[in-house]
């Protein structure tokens, strides 16, 4: 069974400092060496290693008391592709999820294998029953600490970010994977928390508008196909030609 999450807003607690994140952890101020030659950032921004503002998700692996209980599972096929629509999941048995990796509510799930990483497969785990679940071993669950989940997810959708991560993949052709060390060391520009929320809110609104327009376009395309079939075969006649 595939389920859709309820809407949510994982922005975290408010902070008194402009450079503190959702977990009230202060943003590191050491500049990232790879971006030392980049244009000066706005006041309050900093460029740091990704592992300075996030951590691997460590959801409990304790099984549910009922051995027959189903567990939310997000396979690679249900991760959004090149966008951030709400994540879907399947309810699977404990046996079916034994080889997966665990995640928590609001974790950012990032594909680590080719071509899924290059295609932008990622999403935010939102509305998960029980607040935790399992996903593919080819996915990195990332828990945000100084950045919001939405801001991180939008950063990971940037073509430059995607290409940068893809360039660090290792392994045999066709089965390359992004090493955890390369993900940890990847530079990310981090604005104050309030600005993160405003940026993510604006991008989210535009993304929702695009989704609505795409849905309308799909409806019109389906209508055209139906009319084409019926009009060209005589099954539907225009009013002036009906008898």
Residue frames relative to the residue before (quaternion, step in Angstrom):
aa qw qx qy qz dx dy dz
X 1.0000 0.0000 0.0000 0.0000 0.00 0.00 0.00
X 0.2279 -0.7676 0.5873 0.1180 3.56 -0.91 0.95
X 0.1106 -0.8054 0.5817 0.0281 3.54 -0.90 0.97
X 0.3232 -0.7075 0.5921 0.2105 3.52 -1.30 0.49
X 0.4560 -0.6947 0.4792 0.2826 3.60 -1.00 0.72
X 0.4973 -0.5925 0.5277 0.3510 3.49 -1.33 0.26
X 0.5827 -0.5923 0.4041 0.3825 3.60 -1.07 0.56
X 0.0236 0.7966 -0.6032 0.0327 3.54 -1.12 0.66
X 0.2361 -0.7624 0.5853 0.1430 3.53 -1.31 0.11
X 0.0845 -0.8521 0.5161 0.0222 3.59 0.19 1.29
X 0.1872 0.8226 -0.5192 0.1370 3.57 0.55 1.05
X 0.4612 -0.7062 0.4392 0.3094 3.61 1.19 -0.19
X 0.6864 -0.4909 0.3524 0.4045 3.53 -1.36 0.07
X 0.5413 -0.6101 0.4628 0.3473 3.55 -1.17 0.55
X 0.2235 -0.7787 0.5764 0.1073 3.54 -1.15 0.63
X 0.4795 -0.6767 0.4760 0.2926 3.54 -1.05 0.74
X 0.7063 0.4233 -0.2537 0.5075 3.59 1.14 -0.53
X 0.4971 -0.6740 0.4504 0.3094 3.62 -0.96 0.76
X 0.7481 0.3452 -0.2333 0.5165 3.60 1.17 -0.21
X 0.5087 0.5869 -0.4635 0.4265 3.54 1.04 0.75
X 0.3829 -0.7647 0.4862 0.1795 3.54 -1.05 0.81
X 0.8015 -0.3334 0.2162 0.4468 3.55 -1.35 -0.12
X 0.7322 0.3910 -0.2316 0.5074 3.58 1.13 -0.60
X 0.5050 -0.6731 0.3953 0.3684 3.57 1.31 0.38
X 0.4438 0.6471 -0.4841 0.3873 3.56 1.10 0.70
X 0.4494 -0.7089 0.4761 0.2623 3.56 -0.87 0.97
X 0.5025 -0.6624 0.4768 0.2854 3.53 -1.02 0.89
X 0.4643 -0.6627 0.5006 0.3077 3.63 -0.86 0.90
X 0.2861 -0.7895 0.5248 0.1391 3.55 -1.01 0.79
X 0.4640 0.6677 -0.4572 0.3602 3.61 1.24 0.07
X 0.3830 -0.7396 0.4921 0.2534 3.64 -0.58 1.03
X 0.4796 -0.6612 0.4959 0.2948 3.54 -1.12 0.69
X 0.4942 -0.7035 0.4163 0.2960 3.64 -0.70 1.05
X 0.6260 0.5623 -0.3488 0.4127 3.61 1.06 -0.67
X 0.7576 0.3478 -0.1982 0.5155 3.60 1.16 -0.52
X 0.2861 0.7953 -0.4961 0.1990 3.56 1.19 0.41
X 0.7231 0.4282 -0.2399 0.4860 3.60 1.12 -0.62
X 0.4766 0.6793 -0.4407 0.3424 3.60 1.24 0.04
X 0.6458 -0.5089 0.3801 0.4236 3.62 -1.20 0.42
X 0.6195 -0.5674 0.3930 0.3739 3.55 -1.14 0.64
X 0.4122 -0.7158 0.5156 0.2276 3.54 -0.97 0.91
X 0.6131 -0.5292 0.4157 0.4137 3.58 -1.21 0.35
X 0.6326 -0.5274 0.4005 0.4016 3.55 -1.19 0.46
X 0.7692 0.3255 -0.2597 0.4848 3.56 -0.91 0.91
X 0.6185 0.5114 -0.3420 0.4889 3.59 1.29 -0.21
X 0.0192 -0.7699 0.6368 0.0377 3.55 -1.32 0.40
X 0.2666 -0.7310 0.6020 0.1794 3.57 -1.18 0.58
X 0.0590 0.8134 -0.5681 0.1101 3.56 -0.59 1.17
X 0.6339 -0.4712 0.4281 0.4392 3.53 -1.33 0.02
X 0.5874 -0.5978 0.4071 0.3632 3.56 -1.06 0.70
X 0.6882 0.4979 -0.3059 0.4301 3.60 0.93 -0.82
X 0.5595 0.5767 -0.4046 0.4366 3.60 1.27 0.08
X 0.7710 0.3207 -0.1772 0.5208 3.59 1.20 -0.39
X 0.7402 0.2569 -0.2024 0.5874 3.60 1.29 0.01
X 0.1409 -0.7572 0.6227 0.1379 3.54 -1.32 0.04
X 0.6002 -0.5381 0.4191 0.4179 3.60 -1.17 0.36
X 0.4821 -0.6477 0.4974 0.3174 3.56 -1.04 0.72
X 0.0732 -0.7916 0.6060 0.0279 3.56 -0.99 0.85
X 0.0132 0.8128 -0.5792 0.0607 3.55 0.58 1.13
X 0.5800 -0.5978 0.4272 0.3518 3.54 -1.10 0.70
X 0.3049 -0.7513 0.5568 0.1806 3.54 -1.02 0.79
X 0.3469 0.7494 -0.5008 0.2592 3.58 1.23 0.23
X 0.3913 -0.7332 0.4970 0.2497 3.61 -0.72 0.98
X 0.5833 -0.5611 0.4317 0.3983 3.59 -1.15 0.45
X 0.6208 -0.5734 0.3717 0.3842 3.60 -1.07 0.62
X 0.6994 0.4050 -0.2545 0.5311 3.57 1.08 -0.68
X 0.3732 -0.7604 0.4867 0.2137 3.57 -0.47 1.19
X 0.6680 0.4830 -0.3010 0.4795 3.58 1.21 -0.35
X 0.4501 0.7080 -0.4444 0.3139 3.59 1.28 -0.07
X 0.4092 -0.6967 0.5386 0.2389 3.55 -1.13 0.72
X 0.2540 -0.7624 0.5837 0.1163 3.56 -1.16 0.72
X 0.4738 -0.6489 0.4958 0.3295 3.64 -0.92 0.79
X 0.0067 -0.7951 0.6051 -0.0400 3.56 -0.85 1.02
X 0.1522 -0.7794 0.6036 0.0716 3.58 -0.89 0.98
X 0.1844 -0.7866 0.5803 0.1023 3.61 -0.32 1.21
X 0.6936 -0.4709 0.3385 0.4273 3.55 -1.26 0.33
X 0.6352 0.5683 -0.3311 0.4048 3.58 0.99 -0.82
X 0.7228 0.4321 -0.2482 0.4788 3.61 1.12 -0.56
X 0.4720 0.6241 -0.4764 0.4009 3.59 1.22 0.11
X 0.5299 -0.6266 0.4538 0.3474 3.62 -0.92 0.80
X 0.2752 -0.7689 0.5613 0.1345 3.54 -1.10 0.75
X 0.8456 -0.0759 0.0059 0.5284 3.56 -0.59 1.21
X 0.7542 0.2719 -0.2134 0.5583 3.55 0.88 0.93
X 0.4118 -0.7284 0.4994 0.2245 3.56 -1.29 0.02
X 0.1667 0.7728 -0.5969 0.1366 3.62 0.66 0.93
X 0.6780 -0.4799 0.3523 0.4311 3.56 -1.25 0.28
X 0.4679 -0.6830 0.4891 0.2745 3.55 -0.98 0.87
X 0.2381 -0.7235 0.6292 0.1547 3.53 -1.21 0.66
X 0.1022 -0.7919 0.5975 0.0736 3.55 -1.24 0.32
X 0.3405 -0.6936 0.5922 0.2287 3.51 -1.37 0.22
X 0.3534 -0.6931 0.5766 0.2495 3.58 -1.18 0.52
X 0.0084 0.8195 -0.5690 0.0670 3.55 -0.54 1.22
X 0.5838 -0.5777 0.4414 0.3615 3.54 -1.27 0.38
X 0.6700 -0.4827 0.3710 0.4248 3.57 -1.26 0.30
X 0.6468 0.5353 -0.3230 0.4368 3.56 0.94 -0.85
X 0.6820 0.4983 -0.2833 0.4542 3.58 1.00 -0.83
X 0.7369 0.3919 -0.2277 0.5016 3.62 1.16 -0.46
X 0.3508 0.7853 -0.4652 0.2092 3.58 1.26 0.04
X 0.7523 0.4031 -0.2188 0.4730 3.61 0.96 -0.80
X 0.5281 0.6541 -0.4064 0.3579 3.60 1.24 0.04
X 0.4178 -0.6503 0.5533 0.3106 3.55 -1.36 -0.13
X 0.4588 -0.7216 0.4590 0.2411 3.55 -1.04 0.79
X 0.0580 -0.7728 0.6305 0.0435 3.54 -1.28 0.46
X 0.3463 -0.7180 0.5664 0.2092 3.54 -1.34 0.29
X 0.6961 -0.4423 0.3654 0.4316 3.53 -1.33 0.25
X 0.8374 0.1727 -0.1964 0.4800 3.57 -1.04 0.99
X 0.3968 0.6696 -0.5189 0.3534 3.61 1.17 0.31
X 0.3538 -0.6761 0.5968 0.2481 3.56 -1.21 0.59
X 0.1868 -0.7941 0.5733 0.0760 3.59 -0.70 1.10
X 0.0466 -0.8201 0.5683 -0.0474 3.56 -0.58 1.23
X 0.4050 -0.6985 0.5353 0.2481 3.58 -0.79 1.03
X 0.2077 -0.8124 0.5361 0.0975 3.58 -0.97 0.82
X 0.6719 0.4892 -0.2911 0.4737 3.60 1.25 -0.08
X 0.4910 -0.6366 0.5034 0.3167 3.57 -1.21 0.57
X 0.6426 -0.2081 -0.7358 -0.0482 1.66 -2.03 1.49
X 0.3618 0.7762 -0.4667 0.2208 3.59 1.26 0.09
X 0.6402 0.5184 -0.3305 0.4606 3.59 0.99 -0.80
X 0.6791 0.4957 -0.2926 0.4556 3.58 0.87 -0.97
X 0.6827 0.4876 -0.2772 0.4682 3.58 1.11 -0.69
X 0.5355 -0.6787 0.3793 0.3297 3.58 1.27 0.05
X 0.3164 0.7582 -0.5208 0.2318 3.60 1.04 0.58
X 0.3710 0.6814 -0.5608 0.2891 3.55 -0.53 1.25
X 0.0910 0.7959 -0.5967 0.0467 3.54 -1.23 0.29
X 0.4724 -0.6457 0.5185 0.3019 3.54 -1.33 0.17
X 0.3896 -0.7148 0.5319 0.2333 3.57 -0.85 0.99
X 0.1307 0.8143 -0.5447 0.1520 3.57 -0.18 1.29
X 0.8347 0.2052 -0.1578 0.4860 3.54 -1.07 0.78
X 0.3222 0.7724 -0.4918 0.2401 3.59 1.20 0.46
X 0.4849 -0.6633 0.4753 0.3147 3.64 -0.79 0.91
X 0.8210 0.1776 -0.1519 0.5210 3.56 -0.75 1.03
X 0.4959 -0.7087 0.3972 0.3067 3.59 1.28 -0.01
X 0.7716 0.2244 -0.1629 0.5725 3.59 1.23 0.21
X 0.0431 0.8016 -0.5952 0.0367 3.54 -1.22 0.40
X 0.4652 -0.6446 0.5258 0.3027 3.54 -1.31 -0.36
X 0.0841 -0.7829 0.6146 0.0481 3.54 -1.22 0.56
X 0.7311 -0.4218 0.3068 0.4398 3.56 -1.33 0.03
X 0.5370 -0.6099 0.4757 0.3368 3.56 -1.18 0.56
X 0.6309 0.5161 -0.3333 0.4739 3.61 1.27 -0.19
X 0.6244 0.5004 -0.3313 0.4999 3.58 1.27 0.42
X 0.2793 -0.7222 0.6065 0.1807 3.57 -1.12 0.76
X 0.1931 -0.7395 0.6278 0.1472 3.63 -0.73 0.99
X 0.0901 -0.8115 0.5773 0.0019 3.57 -0.74 1.09
X 0.1885 -0.7797 0.5902 0.0908 3.58 -0.80 1.04
X 0.3420 -0.7626 0.5164 0.1869 3.56 -0.70 1.10
X 0.1543 -0.7922 0.5858 0.0741 3.55 -1.17 0.68
X 0.7989 0.1945 -0.0970 0.5608 3.60 0.84 -0.95
X 0.7114 0.3291 -0.2345 0.5750 3.58 1.30 -0.18
X 0.5007 -0.6295 0.4874 0.3399 3.57 -1.18 0.45
X 0.6426 -0.5327 0.3844 0.3943 3.56 -1.22 0.47
X 0.6648 0.5124 -0.3137 0.4439 3.58 0.94 -0.86
X 0.6517 0.5166 -0.3220 0.4525 3.58 0.93 -0.90
X 0.6606 0.5013 -0.3083 0.4661 3.59 0.92 -0.88
X 0.6571 0.5168 -0.3213 0.4449 3.58 0.90 -0.88
X 0.6589 0.4868 -0.3164 0.4783 3.59 0.94 -0.80
X 0.6157 0.5372 -0.3520 0.4566 3.60 1.01 -0.72
X 0.6922 0.4836 -0.2792 0.4571 3.58 0.95 -0.86
X 0.6317 0.5155 -0.3462 0.4640 3.61 1.23 -0.25
X 0.4574 0.6857 -0.4535 0.3391 3.60 1.23 -0.25
X 0.5153 -0.6419 0.4594 0.3338 3.64 -0.86 0.84
X 0.6528 0.5153 -0.3253 0.4500 3.60 0.98 -0.81
X 0.6354 0.5115 -0.3274 0.4768 3.58 1.06 -0.71
X 0.6653 0.5159 -0.2994 0.4490 3.53 0.89 -0.98
X 0.6771 0.4819 -0.2906 0.4742 3.57 0.92 -0.91
X 0.6392 0.5367 -0.3236 0.4457 3.57 1.04 -0.79
X 0.6701 0.4778 -0.2929 0.4867 3.57 0.96 -0.85
X 0.6449 0.5323 -0.3239 0.4426 3.58 0.97 -0.86
X 0.6383 0.5445 -0.3309 0.4320 3.59 1.06 -0.71
X 0.6998 0.4582 -0.2624 0.4811 3.58 1.22 -0.38
X 0.4240 0.7127 -0.4613 0.3154 3.57 1.28 0.14
X 0.1607 -0.7859 0.5940 0.0610 3.55 -1.15 0.70
X 0.5679 0.6067 -0.4450 0.3339 3.54 -1.29 0.40
X 0.7174 -0.4343 0.3305 0.4331 3.51 -1.38 0.00
X 0.6248 -0.5459 0.4059 0.3832 3.56 -1.17 0.62
X 0.7946 0.2691 -0.2272 0.4945 3.54 -0.88 0.99
X 0.7739 0.2219 -0.1484 0.5743 3.60 1.23 -0.31
X 0.2712 0.7841 -0.5163 0.2125 3.57 1.06 0.69
X 0.1241 -0.7857 0.6043 0.0456 3.52 -1.16 0.72
X 0.4737 -0.6460 0.5202 0.2960 3.53 -1.25 0.55
X 0.3715 -0.7315 0.5188 0.2404 3.63 -0.60 1.06
X 0.5793 -0.5950 0.4288 0.3557 3.56 -1.08 0.71
X 0.6271 0.5545 -0.3381 0.4300 3.59 1.01 -0.78
X 0.6526 0.5085 -0.3127 0.4667 3.58 1.03 -0.78
X 0.6351 0.5123 -0.3274 0.4766 3.59 1.02 -0.75
X 0.6513 0.5329 -0.3149 0.4390 3.58 0.90 -0.93
X 0.7433 0.4336 -0.2215 0.4587 3.58 0.93 -0.93
X 0.4806 0.6923 -0.4408 0.3088 3.61 1.20 -0.22
X 0.4168 -0.7332 0.4774 0.2464 3.61 -0.83 0.95
X 0.0396 -0.7852 0.6179 0.0065 3.54 -1.08 0.79
X 0.3294 -0.7201 0.5685 0.2231 3.62 -0.90 0.88
X 0.1004 -0.8233 0.5587 0.0041 3.58 -0.75 1.06
X 0.2003 -0.7736 0.5898 0.1162 3.61 -0.62 1.09
X 0.6931 -0.4173 0.3486 0.4732 3.62 -1.25 0.00
X 0.6686 -0.5432 0.3348 0.3818 3.55 -1.14 0.65
X 0.6528 0.5165 -0.3293 0.4457 3.60 0.91 -0.88
X 0.6679 0.4878 -0.3000 0.4754 3.58 1.00 -0.78
X 0.5737 0.5721 -0.3696 0.4550 3.59 1.10 -0.66
X 0.6770 0.5024 -0.2894 0.4534 3.55 0.89 -0.98
X 0.6594 0.5025 -0.3124 0.4637 3.58 0.97 -0.86
X 0.6438 0.5198 -0.3192 0.4621 3.60 0.96 -0.87
X 0.6906 0.4768 -0.2835 0.4642 3.56 0.83 -1.01
X 0.6353 0.5398 -0.3312 0.4420 3.58 1.05 -0.75
X 0.6666 0.4917 -0.3026 0.4715 3.56 0.95 -0.88
X 0.6733 0.4871 -0.2999 0.4685 3.59 0.88 -0.92
X 0.6346 0.5375 -0.3271 0.4488 3.57 1.05 -0.75
X 0.6421 0.5217 -0.3184 0.4627 3.57 1.03 -0.81
X 0.6624 0.4878 -0.3056 0.4794 3.59 0.96 -0.86
X 0.6387 0.5325 -0.3226 0.4522 3.57 0.99 -0.85
X 0.6511 0.5081 -0.3122 0.4696 3.59 1.01 -0.82
X 0.6299 0.5289 -0.3286 0.4642 3.59 1.06 -0.76
X 0.6353 0.5215 -0.3222 0.4697 3.57 1.00 -0.84
X 0.6501 0.5200 -0.3161 0.4551 3.59 0.95 -0.91
X 0.6521 0.5121 -0.3162 0.4610 3.59 1.00 -0.83
X 0.6616 0.4979 -0.3048 0.4707 3.58 0.97 -0.84
X 0.6414 0.5166 -0.3245 0.4652 3.59 1.02 -0.77
X 0.6360 0.5180 -0.3274 0.4691 3.58 1.04 -0.77
X 0.6464 0.5073 -0.3142 0.4754 3.59 1.01 -0.83
X 0.6431 0.5234 -0.3180 0.4597 3.56 0.98 -0.84
X 0.6473 0.5155 -0.3162 0.4641 3.58 1.01 -0.83
X 0.6373 0.5224 -0.3243 0.4646 3.59 1.05 -0.79
X 0.6713 0.4908 -0.2974 0.4690 3.58 0.94 -0.88
X 0.6292 0.5313 -0.3332 0.4592 3.58 1.04 -0.74
X 0.6525 0.5041 -0.3090 0.4740 3.57 1.01 -0.82
X 0.6300 0.5276 -0.3251 0.4680 3.58 1.06 -0.78
X 0.6432 0.5216 -0.3183 0.4614 3.57 0.97 -0.86
X 0.6565 0.5166 -0.3119 0.4526 3.58 0.90 -0.91
X 0.6605 0.5063 -0.3019 0.4651 3.56 0.99 -0.86
X 0.6655 0.4928 -0.2995 0.4738 3.58 0.94 -0.90
X 0.6166 0.5579 -0.3365 0.4420 3.56 0.99 -0.80
X 0.6790 0.4938 -0.2816 0.4647 3.54 0.90 -0.98
X 0.7318 0.4475 -0.2504 0.4489 3.58 0.81 -1.01
X 0.6849 0.4787 -0.2969 0.4623 3.60 0.94 -0.81
X 0.7090 0.4718 -0.2702 0.4491 3.59 0.92 -0.82
X 0.7126 0.4020 -0.2568 0.5145 3.59 1.24 -0.23
X 0.5431 -0.6602 0.3801 0.3532 3.58 1.30 0.07
X 0.4711 0.6814 -0.4481 0.3363 3.58 1.22 0.07
X 0.7443 0.1930 -0.1430 0.6232 3.55 1.29 -0.38
X 0.1421 -0.8040 0.5752 0.0500 3.59 -0.75 1.09
X 0.5017 -0.6163 0.5140 0.3228 3.53 -1.16 0.64
X 0.6519 -0.5713 0.3199 0.3825 3.62 -0.99 0.78
X 0.7076 0.4822 -0.2906 0.4269 3.61 0.85 -0.89
X 0.7122 0.4238 -0.2640 0.4935 3.59 1.22 -0.19
X 0.4904 0.6503 -0.4398 0.3784 3.56 1.26 0.12
X 0.1732 -0.7768 0.5952 0.1109 3.57 -1.10 0.65
